[in-house]
Amino acid sequence: MAEMWLLEIAKGIGRLFLHPILYFSLLLALTAGYLRVKRERRDFHVRVNRLFHELRYLFPAGIAAGLIVSILFVLVGLTLPFPFIAAIAITTLLLGLAGNARLLSPALTIGLALLVVFAVHYFSLEIPYFENTFKSIDSSFFMGAAILLGILIMTEGTLMLKNGLKDVSPKLRQSRRGLTVGALQTKRLWLLPVFLFLPVGPISAPFEWWPVIHWGTESYSIILVPFLMGFQQQIQTTLPGNVVKRLGKQVLSLGVLITAISATSFLLPNYIPAIAATAAVLGRLIIAYLHRVREGSALYYFTPRNSGIMVLDVLPGSPASKMGLKKGEIIQTCNNMKVRNKTDLYKALLKNRAYCKLEVFDKNGEIRLVQRALYEGDHHELGILFIEKREMQKSAKAM
C-alpha cells in the first residue's frame, strides 16, 4: 500500500511537467518583465528592476501557499475529474492571453470554468468532441470544485496581503486635465502547485475515516495541478500599501464567503455550487470596479510640487535606496539648498560631490534628515525617480 502511494505521488509530480499552465506561466512572467522594462525605459530612461524580476517571484510564495493548500486538500481527499481540471486550464490560458494579471484571480479562472461545466452538465448542452465528457460528472464533484474555488480565493487574498507590494513599478499617465502625473502599478504572478485526486486510479482509501468528505468514488490517482494566480492594480491617489491592504482584505473576505456558501451544498440543492461561482465572479469584479471608481474620483497623489521634489520611486541598490528614501516622501533641501526640480538637485550635489544630506518630509508630514557619503563605486546617480514640472514638455526623469 505504501509503495503504491509513493509511486502515485511520483507520477502526480511528473504530471505537473505535462501541464501547459506551467510553461504558460513562465512565458507570461517573462513577457510581463519585458513590457515593464520597456515602459520604465520609455518613461524614465532607466529600468527599476531586471527583466527576470517577475520570474524570480513566480515560484517561492506560490510553492509555499500550494504546499499548505495541498495538505488541506489531501487530508480532505478533494477529488476532481479531469474535465474540471482541463476547463480551469483553458479558462486560465484565455484570460492570461488578455494581458491583465487581475483576470487571473481564481474567482474568474475557476469560477467561470465551474459555471461552464455546470451549464453543460445540467442543461445537457452539446459540445463537439465532448458529448459525454461533462454529462457523466457526478454532482458531488461540483461541491468539490466550489470548495476549491473558495479556498483559492482566500489564498489569493492572503498572498496579496503578504506579497502584493513586492513588484511595484512606477509609471506615468495623463491626468484628466492633460497633466503628466505619476502612478504605481503593483503586479504579481504566483504559480501554486496543488495536489488533488482524480476519481480513477490504482490507490484506495488508506484509512477508514479518509476521505473526510466522500466524493462518490472508491479508487483514486494523484495529480499535481499548477494554478496560476495574478494580481494587478494601478494606484495613483495614495501610497500603495494602503490600497493593497484594503484589496487583500476584501478578497480574503470574499473567499471566506464563497467557502461558506460552498459548504452548504452538502445539505442544500445541487445548484448551490453554481451560486457560489456566480457570487465569486461578481464579487471579484465588484472589488476591482470599486477600486477603479475610488481611484478615478480622488485627487492624484504623485504630482509635481511647487516646493520640494516628491519621490515616485527609488532604484534598488542606489544611494537613494541605501539612504532609506521611500515612495511619496518629499525632498525639501539637498546639502542645505532648497530644491524644486532636477536642476536644483544637481547643483546642490555639485556643492559637495562626496556627501549628500537631504531634508525630507515623510508620509506623515514629519521632517527627517538622511545623509550618506557618496563613493566612487556608487550608482552614477542618486537613483531617485520623480516627476519634473515643465512648461512646454511634461516628462519624468531619473536623478
KOLMARVO-704037 format. One record per residue: y, z negated, x negated of N, C-alpha, C in turn; residue in one letter. Coordinates in steps of 0.05 Angstrom, whole numbers, plus 5000, padded with zeros to 4 digits. Each point is the difference from the previous one (the first is absolute). Layout:
<rs>
YZXYZXYZXA/...
</rs>
This chain:
<rs>
497650004983502450005017502550004983M/500149824979502349994983500550264985A/497750114990500350254985501050235018E/499150005025500950205019503049985005M/501049755003502949965004501650084976W/499049934976501550084975500150304997L/497850135007499950304999502050125020L/500149895024501950105020502949954992E/500549774987502749944991500850214979I/498250064981500550204980500650275012A/498350075020500450265014502750005015K/500749775012502649985014502350044982G/499949894976502150034980500150304991I/497750124997500050284992501250185021G/499749935026501150165021503150005000R/501149804987502949994997501150254986L/498550084979500950224984499550275013F/498750005023499750255016502150025022L/501549795003502049995022502550144992H/501050195016502450154992502649844999P/500149775014502449845000500549884972I/497949954985500449894973501750204983L/499350255001501350204984502750085012Y/500149995027502550065013502249794994F/499149744998501949794993501150034972S/498350084981501050054973502050234999L/499550215015501850235001502649925014L/499849845021502449915014501849824983L/498749824984501649834983501450154978A/498650204988501250174980502350165011L/499650115024502250165013502449835006T/499549755010502249825006501549934975A/498649964977501449944975501750244990G/498950245003501450244991502650045017Y/499749975026502450045017502149784996L/499149754995501849794994501650054975R/498650074978501350054975502050245003V/499250205014501750235004502649925015K/499749835020502349915016501849824983R/498849824985501649824983501550154978E/498850204988501450164980502350165013R/499650105024502150155014502349815006R/499549765009502149825009501349864976D/498449914980501149834979499650114972F/498850244997499550124974498249834983H/498449835012498149844985497949905020V/497549964991498049895018499949704997R/499349865021499849714999497349914990V/497950115012497249934991498650264993N/497749964986498550234990498750155023R/499050244993498750175020497649875013L/498549844984497549895009500449725012F/502449935007500649735010498549955026H/500150185019498649975025497049994996E/499050164982497150004995499149734988L/501749894984499449744987499649785020R/501550005022499849795020498350085024Y/498650224999498450095022497549825004L/498949914978497449865001500049695000F/501549874982499649714996500249845026P/502250025014500349845025498150105021A/499550265001498150115020497249914996G/499149994975497349914994499649705007I/502149844994499949725006499849955031A/501750155014500049985029497450105012A/499050234989497550115009497749814997G/500049854977497849814995500049785021L/502449905007500149785020499150105027I/501050245008499250115025497050075001V/499050094977497150074999498349755005S/500849784987498449755004499949925030I/502350035013500149945029498350195016L/500150264994498550195016497049994994F/499349934975497149974994498949765014V/501549785001499049765014499750065030L/501950145011499950075029497950215005V/499550174979498250225003501250245015G/502750044995501450215014498750274995L/499350145021498550254999501550225014T/500350234987501450235012498350254995L/499750175020498550254996501750194983P/498750194988501450194982502250155014F/499750095025502250155013502749855000P/499949735003502449844999501350024972F/498349964979501050014973501250274993I/498650215010501050274995502750055015A/500249905024502550045016502349864986A/499549764990502149854985500950164975I/498150114986500650154976501750255007A/499250145021501550245008502949935008I/500349785016502649925008501749924976T/498849864981501549924976500950244984T/498350204997500750254986502350145014L/499950035026502150145015502749854998L/499949745004502549844998501149994972L/498249984980500850004972501450254992G/499250235011501250254993502950035010L/500749835019502850005010501949904979A/499149854980501749924978501449735003G/499749875023501349745004497949784999N/500249824981497949804997500049815024A/502149985015500149835024497950095020R/499350255001498050105019497249924993L/499649894976497349914991499449715008L/501549905018499449745011497350015015S/498249814997497550005015500450015030P/502449915010500650025028499950295009A/500750184982500050295007497450134991L/499249964975497650144990497549925015T/499749745006497649905014500550015030I/502449925009500650005028499850275013G/501150204988499850275011497150115000L/498649944977497250084999498349875022A/500549755005498549855021500650125027L/502650075005500750125026498750275004L/499950164979498850275002497049975006V/498649834984497149975004499449885028V/501749815008499649885026500350215022F/502150164998500450215021497750205001A/499150094977497850194999497449885011V/499549744994497649875010500049955030H/502249885010500049915028500750235019Y/501350204991500750235018498250244995F/498049964982498050224994501450264993S/502049984983501450244991498350164981L/500350265001498450184983501650074975E/498849944977501250074974498050184986I/500950244992498150184986498749874976P/497450044998498349904978499549705001Y/501349865020499649715002499349925028F/498550175014499449965028498749735006E/498149924983498549765006500749764981N/501750054981500649804980501349755012T/502150045016501649785011498849895026F/498550175015499049915025497849784997K/498750004977497849824996500949734989S/502649964996501049754989499749775020I/498949784992499749775018502849875003D/500549885023502649885006500649774982S/498049864989500549774982501450094975S/499650244991501350104976503050035004F/500950055025502850015005501349724996F/498549795007501049734995500349954970M/498050094984500249964971502350164988G/500550245010502350164990502649865007A/500249885023502449865008500549764983A/497949854993500349774982500850094972I/498750224991500950114974502950075000L/501050115022502850085003501849754997L/499449795015501749764999500049874973G/497649974988499949874974501550154978I/499850275001501450154979503050015005L/500949985025502949985005501049734989I/498549795004500749744988500150024969M/498150154989500050044971502450154991T/500850215015502450154994502549824999E/500349835020502349825000500049814977G/497649904992499849824977500750144974T/499150254997500650154976503050064999L/501250065022502950045001501649764990M/499149765009501349754992499649944970L/497650064990499349934973500950214979K/499850265008500450214980502050225009N/501349965022501750215011502550064984G/500749834981502550044985499550104972L/497650074993499550084972500550294994K/500650165020500650284995502750085013D/502049844996502650065012501450204982V/500950225012501350214985502850055011S/502050024982502750065010500350295007P/501850065019500550275008502950025011K/501050245002502650055012499750145026L/501949955018500150145026502850015009R/500550165020502750025011500349825024Q/502349875002500549835023500950185023S/500449885023500950155024502850124996R/501549884981502750104994500050194977R/497750084990499850194978500349884973G/500049744997500349874974497249964988L/499949994974497549954986499549704998T/497849915011499249724999497349974988V/499349764992497449954988498049895020G/497550054994497849895017497749934981A/498249845010497649934985497650075017L/498250144988497550085015497749854989Q/498749855017497649864992497650165010T/498250064982497750165006497649914985K/497849945014497649914988497650145012R/498050054984497450105009497949814990L/498249935018497849824993497350135008W/498149994983497350105006498149765002L/498949965024498349775004497150095003L/498349944980497150065004498849775016P/498850075023498949795018497150065006V/498349804998497150035006499749995031F/498650205011499250005028497150075002L/498949985024497250075005499950245018F/498250184994499350225018497649915017L/499950105025497949895018497250124996P/499650144979497350104993499549964970V/497549944993499449964972497549834996G/499449954975497549864993500049705001P/502449875001500249714999500249885027I/499049765003500149855025501449744996S/500349845021501549754999498649814981A/501449894980498849814981499749725011P/501649935021500049735012499950035030F/499049795013499950005029502750015013E/502049874987502749995011501750254994W/498950184984501550234992499050255014W/501850175009502949984999501149815020P/502349884994501249815018500650135027V/500950254999500450155025498050235000I/498450025020498050215001501250265010H/499650214984501250265006498050205013W/497749905009498250175014498150164982G/499649914976498250144982498349804984T/497750084991498249824985499750074971E/500950244991499850084973502750104990S/500449984974502750054989499850144973Y/502350124993500450084972502949934993S/500649974975502649914991501750234989I/502650005006501850204990502649874992I/501150084977502649904991502150215007L/501749935020501950195011502849954989V/501350204989502849974991501950045023P/501649795005502250025020502650024986F/501550215005502650054988502249895018L/501649824989502349885015502650084986M/502150035016502650064988502249855013G/502249964985502449865010502450144988F/501950085017502450134990502349955019Q/502249904989502449955016502550054982Q/502050125012502650024986501849785009Q/501249864981501749775006502850044988I/502049995017502750064991502149805010Q/499249815017502049825011499849714990T/498049954984499749734989498150014976T/499449784988498249994977497150045011L/498350134985497350085010498249765006P/500449784986498249775004500049905029G/502449995012500249905028498650195019N/500350264996498850205018497050004998V/499050014975497150014997498649755011V/501349774996498949765011499850015030K/502250095013500050025029497950205010R/499950244988498050205009497249904995L/499549874977497349904995499149805021G/501849825008499349805020499450135027K/501650215007499650145025497350145001Q/499350144977497450144999497749805001V/500349774986497949805000499649895028L/502249955014499849905028498750215018S/500650264995498850215016497050004995L/499149964975497249994993498649775014G/501249775001498949775014499650065029V/502150135013499850075028497850205005L/499750204983498050215005497249884996I/499749824980497449874996499249835024T/502049865012499549845023499250175024A/501450225004499350195022497150114996I/499450074975497450124993497849805005S/500549744994497949805004499349975029A/501850055018499449975029498250235010T/499650214984498350225009497149925003S/499249774989497249905003499649885028F/502249945014499749885026501150175022L/501950184994501450165020498950294999L/501050175017499050285002500250154974P/498550235000499750154975502550154991N/502150015017502450154992501949824985Y/499449754995501749824984500650114972I/498050114985500650114974502250225001P/499950175021502150205003502749885004A/500149785016502549865004501149884973I/498149894985500849894974501150214981A/498750245000500950224983502850105009A/500350025026502650095011502249814993T/499449745003502049794993500750014970A/498050054983500450024971501850234993A/499550235011501650244994502949965010V/500349925025502749965011501549774986L/498649784994501249784986501150074973G/498350154985500950084972502450195001R/499950195020502350185002502549865009L/499749805018502449855008501249844977I/498349884983501049864977501650184982I/499050244995501550194983502550105013A/499950045027502450095014502249795000Y/499349755005502049785000501349974973L/498450044978501249994974502050224996H/499350245009501850234997502649955016R/499849895024502449955016501749794986V/498849794990501549794986501450124976R/498650174984501350124977502250195007E/499750145023502050195008502549885012G/499849755010502349885014501649814982S/498949914978501349814983501650144978A/501849854987501650104978498350054975L/500850194984498650064975500649784980Y/497949924985500249784981500750114972Y/498750214991500450114973502150225001F/502649924997502250195001501849954976T/501650194992502049964978501949775008P/500849844980501849785005502650044986R/502249905013502650024988500349804977N/498449785001500149804979497149954991S/499550074975497349964989498150235005G/497749984988497950205002497549885012I/499150115023497549905012497650124987M/498149834993497550094987498150105022V/499450264998498050115019497249954990L/499650034974497449944988500449984969D/497949904987500149984970497450134990V/500250134977497750134988498249794987L/497450015005498149814987500250024970P/500049774987500049984971502750044987G/502150055016502750054990501449734995S/502350014984501549754996500849875027P/500850165020500749885026497749855012A/497650114998497649875011499549734985S/500350014973499549764984502249795005K/502350085008502149815007499649885028M/498150115015499549895027501750105022G/501350234996501650115022498250095023L/501049955025498450065023501450205018K/498450135018501150185019502049855018K/502350135006501949885018502149834987G/499649934975502049844986502450174992E/502449874998502450154994501149914973I/500350184981501149944974503150015002I/501249774994502949985001501450054973Q/498949894979501250044974497850054979T/500750154980498250044977501649954974C/499049814984501449924976502949925006N/500449855022502649905009501950215010N/499050245006501750215011499050075028M/501950025019499350075027499050295001K/497950055015498850265002499950095029V/500550265005499850125026498350255002R/499450114976498450255000498750024972N/498650234996498650054976501850004976K/502350125003501950024977500949734991T/500749825019500849734993497749854985D/497650035010497749874988499550104972L/500350264996499650114973502149904981Y/502549995008502149904983499649714993K/499049845019499549724995497749964980A/498050175002497849984981500850084972L/501950194997501050084974501649784987L/501049815016501549784989498349834982K/497449985006498149854983497350135002N/499350184982497650165001497549834996R/500249764989497749844994499549785021A/501749985021499749785019501050095027Y/498849905021500850065027500049755017C/502449945011500349775017501150095027K/498549945021500750095027500549765018L/502150045017500549815022499150135025E/498149875014498650135022500249835025V/500550135023499749875026497150055010F/498449785004497350055009499950045030D/497650025012499750085028501149785019K/500449754989501149785016503049984997N/501250194985502949994995500949804979G/498149894985500749814979500250144973E/501949914984500450124973498149894980I/498850184984498349914978500650184976R/499649894976500450144975497350084988L/499850254992497750104986500950124974V/498649954979500850104974497650054982Q/500350184982497850074983501050174976R/498849954977500650174977498750275004A/501450214991499050275002498950094973L/497550074999498750074974499750304998Y/499650094975499950284995497650135013E/497849855004497650125012500049985031G/502249905012500149985029500350275013D/499650005026500550255016502850094994H/500450274998502550114992502349945019H/499449915025502149925019499249735011E/501849885015499349735012497750035019L/499750225014497950045019500749925028G/502650025007500949935027500450265016I/498950005024500550225018502049915022L/502150155003502049925020501350255011F/501549975021501350235014502950004991I/500850224989502750024989501850135021E/502449885004501950115020501550234987K/499950235012501450244990501750115023R/502250134992501750135020499050275008E/499250164981499150285005497050035001M/498649824987497150034998498749735004Q/498149975018498649755004497350024987K/499649824981497450004986499449734990S/497749964990499249754988499250054971A/500549814983499450034972498449764990K/498750044978498649794987501749914976A/500449754997501549894978498449814984M/
</rs>
